[in-house]
Amino acid sequence: MPPKRKSVAATSANEGTATPAKRMRNSVAATPASAPAAPQVEITPQTGEKRGRGRPRKYPEGSTSKPPASDGPKRGRGRPRKIVAESEPDAGPEATTPSAPKRGRGRPRKETVSETVATPEIKKKDGRGRPRKEPASETPATPEIKKKDGRGRPRKNPAPNGEPEAPEASEAKAAPAIKNNVADIKRSFWLMKAEPESRMEKGVDVKFSIDDLAARTVPEAWDGVRNHVARKSMQEMKKGDYAFFYHSNCKTPGVVGVMEIVQESSVDESAFDTKHPYYDPKSKRDDPKWVVVHVEYRRKLGKQVTLADLKSHAQPGKPLENMQMLKQSRLSVSSVTPAQWQYILELAGEEPLEEFTKVETGEEKA
């Protein structure tokens, strides 16, 4: 079925209501292909002038509503330029000076070299914050050196002329003071370990406690030592030296009493006894390896100083820091300094008794 044709009246009505652009398209479509192409001119409905690209002019040519031309500068697109102040009528063009420099976009231009830049006045601070550096030409004032009272690290730089030298740094905190003069004490102090609980060694019970020593009526031979460092300590023991009785290899190890060395080192006969738990086949009678000392009970401490107590006072800077027994825990015989001896007694709530009395030598007795 062929398409319906529009009536002439409908076509004329559509042309009357169509926009200029649509009318142009319709006119171009209606023009035969053989006819020469006429120049196309867009007609602005309001003014009838030629339409260009962009926004149409507000006041077309020939319009009577155009405002009168202004004497001021022509206004263009973008930011309006500032009006330069008019110079005085009497002044010549050479005397005309703008009231302010022209402002342009972007970074302001640098001042010419000929112009002298005013140095801003430096406001003096009230002492807070970092002090400003003085110019190199000025000689900095030497700060007054405050004299220390000897505490802390000594200063590196020597004292200025006329000022006495500061005292050296104070010595490290000393160990507990000993009431008697240690230099006059002609004895040494020791610590000797024994096992207070039953333990069978080759069918023999090696138990020996402070109570067992107290029950002895004659001096007890401290035998069974099989360590070369401990043997050397026993060979250095002198009659009249004192030793701590230390309970070892038990539930609560620690210092429990005091005993005295009453007989110096001699050959350990237990090393030759094959039935003894500490028999040593390498030790010969013509060349004995081990020694004993004889000790006697003096007193039992009212409070045991446990191993945990000793370790708590062996931290760096504390009195028991260099105690040999804590440094070499496997030694059964070790040395004790007089200061350590007194400190351990203080931990037990006691004071040194006869062990800190002056020992008379053979020369003094004569």
C-alpha positions as CSV (number, residue, x, y, z in Angstrom):
1,M,0.0,0.0,0.0
2,P,1.6,3.4,-1.0
3,P,2.2,5.9,1.8
4,K,-0.3,8.6,2.3
5,R,0.4,12.0,1.0
6,K,0.1,15.1,3.2
7,S,-2.3,17.7,2.1
8,V,-1.1,21.1,0.9
9,A,-2.7,22.8,3.9
10,A,-1.0,20.5,6.4
11,T,2.3,21.1,4.7
12,S,1.9,24.9,4.8
13,A,0.8,24.7,8.4
14,N,3.9,22.7,9.4
15,E,6.2,25.2,7.6
16,G,4.6,28.1,9.5
17,T,5.3,26.5,12.8
18,A,8.7,25.0,12.1
19,T,11.9,26.5,13.3
20,P,14.2,28.4,11.0
21,A,16.7,25.5,11.0
22,K,14.0,23.0,10.1
23,R,12.6,25.3,7.4
24,M,16.1,25.4,5.9
25,R,16.3,21.6,5.9
26,N,12.9,21.4,4.2
27,S,13.8,24.0,1.6
28,V,17.0,22.1,0.8
29,A,15.1,18.9,0.5
30,A,12.5,20.5,-1.8
31,T,15.1,22.0,-4.2
32,P,15.7,19.8,-7.2
33,A,19.2,18.4,-7.6
34,S,19.6,20.1,-11.0
35,A,19.0,23.6,-9.7
36,P,22.1,25.6,-8.7
37,A,22.8,25.7,-5.0
38,A,22.0,29.1,-3.5
39,P,24.1,30.5,-0.7
40,Q,22.6,29.5,2.6
41,V,22.0,32.3,5.1
42,E,20.7,31.7,8.6
43,I,18.1,34.2,9.6
44,T,17.8,35.1,13.3
45,P,14.1,35.3,14.1
46,Q,14.3,38.3,16.4
47,T,16.6,40.6,14.4
48,G,16.8,39.3,10.9
49,E,20.6,39.7,10.8
50,K,23.2,37.2,9.8
51,R,23.7,34.7,12.7
52,G,27.3,33.8,13.5
53,R,28.8,31.3,15.9
54,G,28.4,31.8,19.6
55,R,26.1,34.1,21.5
56,P,24.1,36.6,19.4
57,R,24.7,40.3,20.0
58,K,22.5,41.9,22.5
59,Y,22.0,45.1,20.5
60,P,22.1,44.4,16.7
61,E,22.9,47.1,14.2
62,G,20.1,49.5,13.4
63,S,18.4,49.0,16.7
64,T,17.2,52.1,18.4
65,S,17.4,50.5,21.9
66,K,21.2,50.4,21.8
67,P,22.6,52.4,24.8
68,P,24.8,55.4,24.1
69,A,28.5,54.7,23.8
70,S,30.3,55.1,27.0
71,D,33.5,57.1,27.3
72,G,35.0,54.4,29.6
73,P,37.1,51.5,28.5
74,K,35.5,48.8,26.4
75,R,34.4,45.8,28.5
76,G,35.7,42.5,27.2
77,R,35.3,39.0,28.3
78,G,36.9,37.9,31.6
79,R,38.0,40.1,34.6
80,P,37.6,43.8,34.0
81,R,40.9,45.7,34.1
82,K,41.3,48.3,36.8
83,I,40.9,51.9,35.9
84,V,44.2,53.8,36.1
85,A,43.8,57.0,38.1
86,E,43.8,60.0,35.9
87,S,46.7,62.4,36.3
88,E,46.2,66.0,37.3
89,P,45.3,68.3,34.3
90,D,48.3,70.6,35.0
91,A,50.8,67.9,35.1
92,G,52.5,66.8,31.9
93,P,52.7,63.3,30.6
94,E,56.2,63.0,32.2
95,A,54.8,63.8,35.7
96,T,52.0,61.3,35.4
97,T,52.6,58.6,38.0
98,P,50.1,55.8,38.6
99,S,48.8,55.6,42.1
100,A,49.6,51.8,42.3
101,P,51.6,49.4,40.1
102,K,49.6,47.6,37.5
103,R,48.6,44.2,38.8
104,G,49.0,41.3,36.4
105,R,48.2,37.7,36.6
106,G,50.7,35.1,38.0
107,R,53.8,35.7,40.1
108,P,54.6,39.4,40.8
109,R,57.7,40.8,39.2
110,K,60.8,41.2,41.2
111,E,61.9,44.6,42.2
112,T,64.7,46.2,40.2
113,V,68.2,45.9,41.5
114,S,68.5,49.7,41.8
115,E,65.7,49.8,44.4
116,T,66.9,49.3,48.0
117,V,64.9,46.7,49.8
118,A,64.1,47.7,53.3
119,T,65.4,45.3,55.9
120,P,62.5,44.3,58.2
121,E,63.1,45.1,61.8
122,I,63.8,41.9,63.7
123,K,61.6,41.7,66.8
124,K,63.5,40.5,69.8
125,K,62.1,37.4,71.3
126,D,61.4,37.0,75.0
127,G,63.8,34.0,75.3
128,R,61.5,31.2,74.3
129,G,62.5,28.8,71.6
130,R,65.9,28.5,69.9
131,P,68.1,31.6,70.2
132,R,68.9,33.3,67.0
133,K,72.4,33.0,65.6
134,E,74.6,36.1,66.0
135,P,76.3,37.5,63.0
136,A,79.8,36.3,62.3
137,S,81.3,39.7,62.9
138,E,80.0,39.8,66.5
139,T,82.0,37.9,69.2
140,P,79.6,35.6,71.0
141,A,79.5,36.0,74.7
142,T,81.0,33.1,76.7
143,P,78.3,31.6,78.9
144,E,79.1,31.4,82.5
145,I,80.0,27.9,83.5
146,K,78.2,26.7,86.6
147,K,80.3,24.8,88.9
148,K,79.0,21.3,89.7
149,D,79.0,19.8,93.1
150,G,80.7,16.6,91.9
151,R,77.7,14.6,90.9
152,G,77.2,13.1,87.5
153,R,79.7,12.8,84.6
154,P,82.7,15.2,84.8
155,R,82.8,17.9,82.2
156,K,85.1,17.5,79.2
157,N,86.5,21.0,78.9
158,P,88.9,22.2,81.6
159,A,87.8,24.9,84.0
160,P,88.5,28.6,82.9
161,N,91.5,30.3,84.4
162,G,91.1,31.3,88.0
163,E,88.3,28.8,88.6
164,P,89.2,25.7,90.7
165,E,88.8,22.3,89.2
166,A,85.5,20.6,89.8
167,P,85.8,17.5,92.0
168,E,85.7,14.1,90.3
169,A,82.5,12.1,90.0
170,S,81.5,10.5,93.2
171,E,82.5,6.9,93.6
172,A,80.1,4.1,93.1
173,K,77.9,3.3,96.1
174,A,80.0,1.2,98.4
175,A,78.9,-2.1,99.9
176,P,77.5,-2.1,103.4
177,A,79.9,-0.5,105.8
178,I,81.7,-2.9,108.2
179,K,81.8,-1.7,111.7
180,N,85.3,-3.0,112.5
181,N,88.5,-2.2,110.6
182,V,88.7,-5.0,108.0
183,A,92.4,-4.4,107.5
184,D,93.1,-5.6,111.1
185,I,91.2,-8.8,110.6
186,K,93.7,-11.5,109.8
187,R,91.2,-14.1,108.6
188,S,89.2,-15.0,105.4
189,F,85.6,-16.0,104.9
190,W,84.2,-18.9,102.9
191,L,81.0,-20.7,102.0
192,M,80.8,-24.5,102.1
193,K,77.9,-26.7,100.8
194,A,76.5,-29.9,102.2
195,E,73.3,-31.9,101.4
196,P,70.7,-31.8,104.3
197,E,68.4,-34.4,102.7
198,S,69.1,-38.2,102.4
199,R,70.7,-39.3,99.1
200,M,72.2,-42.7,98.6
201,E,75.6,-42.8,96.8
202,K,77.1,-46.3,96.3
203,G,74.9,-47.6,99.2
204,V,75.9,-44.8,101.6
205,D,73.7,-41.9,102.7
206,V,75.6,-38.7,102.1
207,K,73.1,-36.5,104.2
208,F,74.8,-33.9,106.4
209,S,73.1,-30.8,107.8
210,I,73.8,-27.9,110.2
211,D,72.1,-29.9,112.9
212,D,74.4,-32.9,112.3
213,L,77.4,-30.6,112.7
214,A,76.1,-29.2,115.9
215,A,75.8,-32.7,117.3
216,R,79.5,-33.4,116.8
217,T,81.7,-33.4,119.8
218,V,84.9,-33.3,117.9
219,P,86.0,-31.3,114.8
220,E,84.4,-32.7,111.7
221,A,86.6,-33.5,108.6
222,W,85.1,-31.8,105.5
223,D,85.8,-34.6,103.0
224,G,84.5,-35.7,99.7
225,V,85.5,-32.5,97.7
226,R,86.4,-33.6,94.2
227,N,86.8,-30.2,92.4
228,H,90.1,-28.6,91.7
229,V,89.0,-25.0,92.2
230,A,87.3,-26.0,95.5
231,R,90.5,-27.9,96.5
232,K,92.6,-24.8,96.0
233,S,90.2,-22.8,98.2
234,M,90.5,-25.4,101.0
235,Q,94.3,-25.3,100.7
236,E,94.2,-21.5,101.3
237,M,92.1,-21.8,104.4
238,K,93.8,-20.9,107.7
239,K,92.9,-21.7,111.3
240,G,90.5,-19.2,112.6
241,D,88.7,-18.5,109.3
242,Y,84.9,-18.6,109.2
243,A,82.6,-20.2,106.7
244,F,78.9,-20.2,106.0
245,F,77.1,-23.6,106.2
246,Y,75.0,-23.8,103.0
247,H,72.3,-26.3,102.5
248,S,72.5,-27.5,98.9
249,N,70.6,-29.9,96.6
250,C,67.3,-29.6,98.6
251,K,63.9,-28.0,98.4
252,T,65.0,-24.6,99.8
253,P,68.7,-24.1,99.4
254,G,70.4,-21.3,101.3
255,V,72.8,-20.1,104.1
256,V,71.7,-21.6,107.5
257,G,74.7,-21.3,109.9
258,V,78.3,-20.4,110.7
259,M,81.2,-22.6,111.4
260,E,84.9,-22.1,112.1
261,I,88.0,-23.7,110.5
262,V,89.9,-25.2,113.4
263,Q,92.5,-27.3,111.5
264,E,94.1,-26.5,108.1
265,S,94.2,-28.7,105.1
266,S,95.4,-32.3,105.2
267,V,95.2,-35.4,103.0
268,D,91.7,-36.7,102.4
269,E,91.8,-40.4,103.4
270,S,88.3,-41.0,102.0
271,A,89.8,-40.9,98.5
272,F,91.7,-44.2,99.3
273,D,88.7,-46.1,100.7
274,T,87.1,-48.2,98.1
275,K,83.8,-48.4,100.1
276,H,83.6,-44.6,100.4
277,P,81.0,-43.0,98.0
278,Y,83.7,-40.5,96.8
279,Y,86.5,-43.0,96.3
280,D,89.1,-41.9,93.6
281,P,91.4,-44.6,92.2
282,K,93.6,-41.9,90.7
283,S,94.6,-40.5,94.1
284,K,97.6,-42.4,95.5
285,R,99.1,-42.2,99.0
286,D,102.5,-41.2,97.6
287,D,100.8,-38.6,95.5
288,P,97.4,-37.6,97.0
289,K,95.1,-35.4,95.0
290,W,92.4,-34.3,97.5
291,V,92.5,-32.6,100.9
292,V,90.2,-32.0,103.9
293,V,89.8,-29.2,106.5
294,H,88.3,-29.7,110.0
295,V,85.5,-27.4,111.1
296,E,83.4,-26.8,114.3
297,Y,79.9,-25.5,114.7
298,R,79.5,-21.9,115.9
299,R,75.9,-20.9,115.6
300,K,72.7,-21.4,113.5
301,L,71.1,-18.3,111.9
302,G,67.7,-17.3,113.2
303,K,66.5,-16.8,109.5
304,Q,67.7,-18.8,106.5
305,V,69.0,-16.6,103.7
306,T,67.8,-18.5,100.6
307,L,69.3,-18.8,97.2
308,A,66.5,-16.6,95.9
309,D,67.4,-13.9,98.4
310,L,71.1,-14.0,97.4
311,K,70.3,-13.7,93.7
312,S,67.9,-10.8,94.3
313,H,70.8,-8.8,95.8
314,A,73.3,-9.9,93.1
315,Q,72.0,-7.5,90.4
316,P,74.5,-5.0,88.9
317,G,75.4,-2.4,91.4
318,K,74.2,-4.4,94.4
319,P,76.5,-5.8,97.2
320,L,76.4,-9.4,96.1
321,E,77.1,-8.7,92.5
322,N,80.5,-10.4,92.4
323,M,79.8,-13.2,94.9
324,Q,81.8,-16.3,93.7
325,M,79.1,-18.8,94.6
326,L,76.6,-17.1,92.4
327,K,79.1,-16.7,89.6
328,Q,80.2,-20.4,89.8
329,S,77.2,-22.2,91.1
330,R,78.6,-25.7,90.9
331,L,81.4,-25.0,93.3
332,S,81.0,-26.7,96.7
333,V,83.6,-24.4,98.3
334,S,83.9,-20.7,97.5
335,S,85.3,-17.5,98.9
336,V,83.3,-14.6,100.5
337,T,84.5,-11.1,101.1
338,P,84.1,-9.4,104.5
339,A,81.5,-7.0,103.0
340,Q,79.5,-9.9,101.5
341,W,79.7,-11.7,104.9
342,Q,78.3,-8.8,106.8
343,Y,75.6,-8.2,104.2
344,I,74.4,-11.8,104.3
345,L,74.2,-11.6,108.1
346,E,72.2,-8.5,107.8
347,L,69.8,-10.3,105.5
348,A,69.4,-12.9,108.2
349,G,68.7,-10.2,110.8
350,E,72.0,-10.7,112.6
351,E,75.3,-8.8,113.1
352,P,78.9,-10.1,112.9
353,L,80.1,-11.4,116.3
354,E,83.5,-13.0,117.1
355,E,84.3,-13.5,113.4
356,F,85.0,-9.8,113.1
357,T,87.2,-9.5,116.1
358,K,90.9,-8.9,115.6
359,V,93.1,-12.0,115.2
360,E,96.4,-12.0,117.0
361,T,99.3,-13.1,115.0
362,G,102.4,-14.8,116.4
363,E,104.4,-11.5,116.4
364,E,101.7,-9.7,118.3
365,K,101.6,-12.5,121.0
366,A,105.4,-12.2,121.4
